[in-house]
Amino acid sequence: MDLEAFGIKLLKKHGLSETIINHSIGVSHIAYELATKINSKAAEEIVDSKKLYLAGLLHDIGKSREGMHEFNSVDILKEEGLEELSEIIMHGFVYEHFKLKGREDKGLLPKTLEQKILCLADMYCDQNQKKVSIGERFDDIFERCSNDKDFLKVVELAKPRILKLEEEINSLIN
Ligand SMILES: [Fe+2]
């Protein structure tokens, strides 16, 4: 079975919606593309592009459960025996979520190159599997979540960090 079929089967097993599956497919392609570009500029293979492909597919698997999906995704991947993937999928705005609650934990920020690529790929892909810019993605989130003032504060705080992340990844590609 190829990686995409394997990932989609797992997403379906956990009851993910078609919208989330489509977004995940988009993220997996973008993560793979970023990884191969970075590797092609480096003297040797510095990131595992296949691992990033599968991590992209499965990063939102935790949305099948109640609570913060980022933590749920880590739990599910561990339960499924995909420990290695669970280590790179912590992403999104978890750091800002806790910072605004007065519990700053730098351990929640993406640190390795693989974590950073996945985080950025997630930002580049909207709900319709469309590749968008960081600005467009944030505009979309602000629009869709306009009623959730607390979440908007989190997103606003995260935006400069994501833009900096983009600069860092771009510097490895261009
Ligand atoms: Fe996502």
Residues whose N, C-alpha, C, O or C-beta is under 5 A from the ligand:
A	BS01	LIG	D60 D122
